[in-house]
């Protein structure tokens, strides 16, 4: 087990998904942004790329991206959990 100083979000998620059934782990793979939210994220990304994003929009984009990274990690850990069973 990692020390407190070296503990990562991936380590924590591993603990969360470790005891899930295969069906539960598989159902986590369906947790995603809906189409409207994806459209909003793409609009923010385009504004960011053009350099016309406001500070408020940039904060929102950063939050969406962090949650997206969390979902990616959750999906990876769920897949890994399924393979280990």
DSSP file (Angstrom, degrees, kcal/mol; ACC not computed):
  #  RESIDUE AA STRUCTURE BP1 BP2  ACC     N-H-->O    O-->H-N    N-H-->O    O-->H-N    TCO  KAPPA ALPHA  PHI   PSI    X-CA   Y-CA   Z-CA
    1    1 A X              0   0    0      0, 0.0     6,-0.1     0, 0.0    10,-0.0   0.000 360.0 360.0 360.0 135.5    0.0    0.0    0.0
    2    2 A X        -     0   0    0      1,-0.1     5,-0.1     4,-0.1     2,-0.0  -0.276 360.0-107.4 -65.8 153.2    1.4    3.5   -0.9
    3    3 A X    >>  -     0   0    0      1,-0.1     4,-1.0     3,-0.0     3,-0.6  -0.326  35.4-101.8 -71.4 164.7    2.3    5.9    1.9
    4    4 A X  G >4 S+     0   0    0      1,-0.2     3,-0.5     2,-0.2    -1,-0.1   0.875 123.6  53.1 -56.2 -38.8    0.0    8.8    2.5
    5    5 A X  G 34 S+     0   0    0      1,-0.2    -1,-0.2     3,-0.0    -3,-0.0   0.817 114.8  39.7 -68.4 -30.6    2.5   11.1    0.6
    6    6 A X  G <4 S+     0   0    0     -3,-0.6    -1,-0.2     2,-0.1    -2,-0.2   0.425  84.2 125.1-100.4   1.5    2.5    8.8   -2.5
    7    7 A X    <<  -     0   0    0     -4,-1.0     2,-0.2    -3,-0.5    -3,-0.0  -0.409  42.3-166.6 -63.3 128.5   -1.2    8.0   -2.5
    8    8 A X     >  -     0   0    0     -2,-0.2     4,-1.9     1,-0.1     5,-0.1  -0.688  36.4-109.0-112.6 167.9   -2.7    8.8   -5.9
    9    9 A X  H  > S+     0   0    0     -2,-0.2     4,-2.8     1,-0.2     5,-0.2   0.858 120.9  57.9 -61.4 -34.9   -6.3    9.1   -7.1
   10   10 A X  H  > S+     0   0    0      2,-0.2     4,-2.2     1,-0.2    -1,-0.2   0.892 104.3  51.1 -63.0 -39.7   -5.7    5.9   -9.1
   11   11 A X  H  > S+     0   0    0      2,-0.2     4,-1.5     1,-0.2    -1,-0.2   0.912 111.5  47.6 -62.5 -42.4   -4.8    4.1   -5.8
   12   12 A X  H  X S+     0   0    0     -4,-1.9     4,-1.7     1,-0.2     3,-0.2   0.926 111.8  49.0 -65.9 -45.1   -8.0    5.4   -4.2
   13   13 A X  H  X S+     0   0    0     -4,-2.8     4,-2.6     1,-0.2     5,-0.3   0.866 104.8  59.6 -63.3 -35.2  -10.1    4.4   -7.2
   14   14 A X  H  X S+     0   0    0     -4,-2.2     4,-1.4     1,-0.2    -1,-0.2   0.899 105.7  48.6 -58.8 -40.5   -8.5    0.9   -7.2
   15   15 A X  H  X S+     0   0    0     -4,-1.5     4,-0.5    -3,-0.2    -1,-0.2   0.880 110.8  51.5 -65.6 -38.4   -9.8    0.5   -3.7
   16   16 A X  H  < S+     0   0    0     -4,-1.7     3,-0.4     1,-0.2    -2,-0.2   0.922 118.7  34.0 -65.6 -45.0  -13.3    1.6   -4.7
   17   17 A X  H >< S+     0   0    0     -4,-2.6     3,-1.6     1,-0.2    -1,-0.2   0.593  94.1  90.1 -90.0  -9.9  -13.6   -0.8   -7.7
   18   18 A X  H 3< S+     0   0    0     -4,-1.4    -1,-0.2     1,-0.3    -2,-0.1   0.838  94.5  38.1 -57.2 -36.4  -11.7   -3.7   -6.2
   19   19 A X  T 3< S+     0   0    0     -4,-0.5    -1,-0.3    -3,-0.4     2,-0.2   0.261  88.8 119.3-103.0  12.4  -14.7   -5.3   -4.7
   20   20 A X    <   -     0   0    0     -3,-1.6     2,-0.1     1,-0.1    -3,-0.0  -0.480  65.9-117.2 -75.8 147.7  -17.2   -4.6   -7.4
   21   21 A X     >  -     0   0    0     -2,-0.2     4,-2.7     1,-0.1     5,-0.2  -0.349  32.5-104.4 -71.5 165.4  -19.0   -7.4   -9.2
   22   22 A X  H  > S+     0   0    0      1,-0.2     4,-2.6     2,-0.2     5,-0.2   0.897 123.6  51.3 -59.0 -40.7  -18.3   -7.8  -12.9
   23   23 A X  H  > S+     0   0    0      2,-0.2     4,-2.1     1,-0.2    -1,-0.2   0.905 110.7  47.9 -64.3 -41.2  -21.7   -6.3  -13.6
   24   24 A X  H  > S+     0   0    0      2,-0.2     4,-1.4     1,-0.2    -2,-0.2   0.929 113.2  47.3 -65.3 -44.9  -21.1   -3.4  -11.4
   25   25 A X  H  X S+     0   0    0     -4,-2.7     4,-0.7     1,-0.2     3,-0.3   0.911 112.3  50.6 -62.5 -41.7  -17.7   -2.7  -12.9
   26   26 A X  H >< S+     0   0    0     -4,-2.6     3,-0.9     1,-0.2     4,-0.3   0.874 105.7  55.9 -63.8 -37.7  -19.2   -3.0  -16.4
   27   27 A X  H >< S+     0   0    0     -4,-2.1     3,-1.4     1,-0.2    -1,-0.2   0.819  98.0  62.5 -67.2 -28.6  -22.0   -0.6  -15.5
   28   28 A X  H >< S+     0   0    0     -4,-1.4     3,-1.6    -3,-0.3    -1,-0.2   0.787  90.8  67.8 -65.0 -25.5  -19.4    2.1  -14.5
   29   29 A X  T << S+     0   0    0     -3,-0.9    -1,-0.3    -4,-0.7    -2,-0.2   0.681  93.4  59.6 -67.8 -15.7  -18.2    2.0  -18.1
   30   30 A X  T <  S+     0   0    0     -3,-1.4     2,-0.8    -4,-0.3    -1,-0.3   0.484  75.6 108.1 -89.7  -3.7  -21.5    3.6  -19.1
   31   31 A X    <   +     0   0    0     -3,-1.6     2,-0.3    -4,-0.2    44,-0.1  -0.662  49.8 136.3 -77.4 112.7  -21.0    6.7  -17.0
   32   32 A X        -     0   0    0     -2,-0.8     2,-0.2     0, 0.0    -2,-0.0  -0.929  59.5 -81.8-149.1 166.9  -20.3    9.4  -19.5
   33   33 A X        -     0   0    0     -2,-0.3     2,-0.1     1,-0.1     0, 0.0  -0.499  50.7-117.4 -68.5 145.7  -21.1   13.0  -20.4
   34   34 A X     >  -     0   0    0     -2,-0.2     4,-2.3     1,-0.1     5,-0.2  -0.360  30.2 -99.8 -79.2 169.6  -24.4   13.4  -22.2
   35   35 A X  H  > S+     0   0    0      1,-0.2     4,-2.1     2,-0.2     5,-0.1   0.860 121.2  53.0 -61.6 -39.0  -24.5   14.8  -25.7
   36   36 A X  H  > S+     0   0    0      2,-0.2     4,-2.1     1,-0.2    -1,-0.2   0.911 110.2  47.8 -64.3 -41.7  -25.5   18.3  -24.7
   37   37 A X  H  > S+     0   0    0      2,-0.2     4,-2.6     1,-0.2    -2,-0.2   0.905 109.7  52.7 -66.1 -41.1  -22.6   18.5  -22.2
   38   38 A X  H  X S+     0   0    0     -4,-2.3     4,-2.5     1,-0.2    -1,-0.2   0.889 108.0  52.2 -60.2 -38.5  -20.1   17.2  -24.9
   39   39 A X  H  X S+     0   0    0     -4,-2.1     4,-2.1     2,-0.2    -2,-0.2   0.917 109.8  48.4 -62.9 -43.6  -21.4   20.0  -27.2
   40   40 A X  H  X S+     0   0    0     -4,-2.1     4,-2.3     2,-0.2    -2,-0.2   0.907 111.1  50.4 -63.1 -42.1  -20.7   22.6  -24.5
   41   41 A X  H  X S+     0   0    0     -4,-2.6     4,-2.6     1,-0.2    -2,-0.2   0.924 109.6  50.3 -63.0 -44.3  -17.2   21.2  -23.9
   42   42 A X  H  X S+     0   0    0     -4,-2.5     4,-2.4     1,-0.2    -1,-0.2   0.892 109.8  51.3 -61.2 -39.3  -16.4   21.3  -27.7
   43   43 A X  H  X S+     0   0    0     -4,-2.1     4,-2.4     2,-0.2    -1,-0.2   0.920 111.1  47.6 -63.3 -42.9  -17.6   24.9  -27.8
   44   44 A X  H  X S+     0   0    0     -4,-2.3     4,-2.5     1,-0.2    -2,-0.2   0.898 110.9  51.7 -64.7 -39.8  -15.4   25.8  -24.9
   45   45 A X  H  X S+     0   0    0     -4,-2.6     4,-2.6     2,-0.2    -2,-0.2   0.903 109.6  49.5 -63.2 -40.9  -12.5   24.0  -26.5
   46   46 A X  H  X S+     0   0    0     -4,-2.4     4,-2.0     2,-0.2    -2,-0.2   0.928 111.8  48.2 -63.7 -44.0  -13.0   25.9  -29.8
   47   47 A X  H  X>S+     0   0    0     -4,-2.4     5,-2.3     1,-0.2     4,-0.9   0.907 111.9  50.3 -62.2 -40.5  -13.1   29.2  -27.9
   48   48 A X  H ><5S+     0   0    0     -4,-2.5     3,-0.7     1,-0.2    -2,-0.2   0.929 110.0  49.6 -62.8 -44.9  -10.0   28.3  -26.0
   49   49 A X  H 3<5S+     0   0    0     -4,-2.6    -1,-0.2     1,-0.2    -2,-0.2   0.830 112.4  47.9 -64.3 -32.5   -8.2   27.4  -29.3
   50   50 A X  H 3<5S-     0   0    0     -4,-2.0    -1,-0.2    -5,-0.2    -2,-0.2   0.622 111.9-121.6 -81.7 -12.9   -9.2   30.7  -30.8
   51   51 A X  T <<5S+     0   0    0     -4,-0.9    -3,-0.2    -3,-0.7    -2,-0.1   0.684  84.1 111.6  80.1  18.2   -8.1   32.6  -27.7
   52   52 A X      < +     0   0    0     -5,-2.3     2,-0.2    -6,-0.2    -4,-0.2   0.175  39.7 123.2-109.4  17.5  -11.5   34.1  -27.2
   53   53 A X        -     0   0    0     -6,-0.7     2,-0.1    -5,-0.2    -9,-0.0  -0.574  56.2-132.5 -81.1 140.2  -12.4   32.2  -24.0
   54   54 A X     >  -     0   0    0     -2,-0.2     4,-2.4     1,-0.1     5,-0.2  -0.393  25.6-107.8 -82.8 167.7  -13.3   34.2  -20.9
   55   55 A X  H  > S+     0   0    0      2,-0.2     4,-2.0     1,-0.2     5,-0.1   0.881 121.5  50.9 -64.5 -37.2  -11.8   33.5  -17.5
   56   56 A X  H  > S+     0   0    0      2,-0.2     4,-2.0     1,-0.2    -1,-0.2   0.912 111.2  47.7 -64.8 -43.2  -15.2   32.1  -16.3
   57   57 A X  H  > S+     0   0    0      2,-0.2     4,-2.8     1,-0.2    -2,-0.2   0.878 109.2  54.0 -66.2 -37.7  -15.4   29.8  -19.4
   58   58 A X  H  X S+     0   0    0     -4,-2.4     4,-2.6     2,-0.2    -1,-0.2   0.909 108.0  49.9 -63.0 -42.1  -11.8   28.7  -18.9
   59   59 A X  H  X S+     0   0    0     -4,-2.0     4,-2.0     2,-0.2    -2,-0.2   0.915 111.6  48.5 -62.0 -42.7  -12.6   27.7  -15.3
   60   60 A X  H  X S+     0   0    0     -4,-2.0     4,-2.6     2,-0.2    -2,-0.2   0.930 111.3  50.2 -62.4 -45.3  -15.6   25.7  -16.5
   61   61 A X  H  X S+     0   0    0     -4,-2.8     4,-2.6     1,-0.2    -2,-0.2   0.916 108.9  51.7 -59.8 -44.3  -13.5   24.0  -19.2
   62   62 A X  H  X S+     0   0    0     -4,-2.6     4,-2.2     1,-0.2    -1,-0.2   0.888 110.3  49.3 -60.7 -39.3  -10.8   23.1  -16.6
   63   63 A X  H  X S+     0   0    0     -4,-2.0     4,-2.4     2,-0.2     5,-0.2   0.923 110.6  49.4 -66.5 -44.2  -13.5   21.5  -14.4
   64   64 A X  H  X S+     0   0    0     -4,-2.6     4,-2.3     1,-0.2    -2,-0.2   0.915 112.1  49.1 -59.4 -42.3  -15.0   19.5  -17.3
   65   65 A X  H  X S+     0   0    0     -4,-2.6     4,-2.3     2,-0.2    -2,-0.2   0.885 109.8  50.7 -67.4 -38.6  -11.6   18.3  -18.2
   66   66 A X  H  X S+     0   0    0     -4,-2.2     4,-2.2     2,-0.2    -1,-0.2   0.922 112.1  46.9 -64.4 -43.3  -10.7   17.2  -14.6
   67   67 A X  H  X S+     0   0    0     -4,-2.4     4,-2.6     1,-0.2    -2,-0.2   0.895 110.7  53.6 -64.9 -38.2  -14.0   15.3  -14.4
   68   68 A X  H  X S+     0   0    0     -4,-2.3     4,-2.4    -5,-0.2    -2,-0.2   0.898 108.1  49.5 -61.5 -40.8  -13.3   13.8  -17.8
   69   69 A X  H  X S+     0   0    0     -4,-2.3     4,-2.3     2,-0.2    -1,-0.2   0.896 110.0  51.5 -64.3 -39.7   -9.9   12.6  -16.5
   70   70 A X  H  X S+     0   0    0     -4,-2.2     4,-2.8     2,-0.2    -2,-0.2   0.928 110.1  48.8 -61.8 -44.8  -11.6   11.2  -13.4
   71   71 A X  H  X S+     0   0    0     -4,-2.6     4,-2.8     2,-0.2    -2,-0.2   0.906 109.9  51.9 -62.7 -41.4  -14.0    9.3  -15.6
   72   72 A X  H  X S+     0   0    0     -4,-2.4     4,-2.4     2,-0.2    -1,-0.2   0.923 112.2  45.9 -58.9 -44.5  -11.2    8.0  -17.8
   73   73 A X  H  X S+     0   0    0     -4,-2.3     4,-2.6     2,-0.2    -2,-0.2   0.905 112.0  51.1 -65.8 -42.3   -9.4    6.7  -14.7
   74   74 A X  H  X S+     0   0    0     -4,-2.8     4,-2.2     2,-0.2    -2,-0.2   0.912 111.2  48.5 -60.9 -43.5  -12.6    5.2  -13.3
   75   75 A X  H  X S+     0   0    0     -4,-2.8     4,-2.5     2,-0.2    -2,-0.2   0.920 111.8  49.1 -63.0 -44.3  -13.2    3.4  -16.6
   76   76 A X  H  X S+     0   0    0     -4,-2.4     4,-2.5     1,-0.2    -2,-0.2   0.920 112.6  46.8 -62.8 -44.1   -9.6    2.1  -16.7
   77   77 A X  H  X S+     0   0    0     -4,-2.6     4,-2.4     2,-0.2    -1,-0.2   0.864 111.5  52.0 -67.2 -35.6   -9.8    0.8  -13.1
   78   78 A X  H  X S+     0   0    0     -4,-2.2     4,-2.0    -5,-0.2    -2,-0.2   0.914 111.3  46.7 -65.8 -42.8  -13.2   -0.8  -13.9
   79   79 A X  H  X S+     0   0    0     -4,-2.5     4,-1.9     2,-0.2    -2,-0.2   0.918 112.6  49.9 -63.5 -43.3  -11.8   -2.6  -16.9
   80   80 A X  H  X S+     0   0    0     -4,-2.5     4,-1.6     1,-0.2    -2,-0.2   0.897 109.0  52.6 -62.0 -41.1   -8.7   -3.7  -14.9
   81   81 A X  H  X S+     0   0    0     -4,-2.4     4,-0.6     1,-0.2    -1,-0.2   0.895 108.0  51.2 -62.1 -41.0  -11.0   -5.0  -12.1
   82   82 A X  H >< S+     0   0    0     -4,-2.0     3,-0.9     1,-0.2    -1,-0.2   0.891 108.6  51.5 -63.7 -39.2  -12.9   -7.0  -14.7
   83   83 A X  H 3< S+     0   0    0     -4,-1.9    -1,-0.2     1,-0.2    -2,-0.2   0.809 105.5  55.6 -68.2 -30.1   -9.7   -8.6  -16.0
   84   84 A X  H 3<        0   0    0     -4,-1.6    -1,-0.2     1,-0.2    -2,-0.2   0.605 360.0 360.0 -80.2 -10.7   -8.5   -9.6  -12.6
   85   85 A X    <<        0   0    0     -3,-0.9    -1,-0.2    -4,-0.6    -2,-0.2   0.450 360.0 360.0 -97.6 360.0  -11.7  -11.6  -11.8
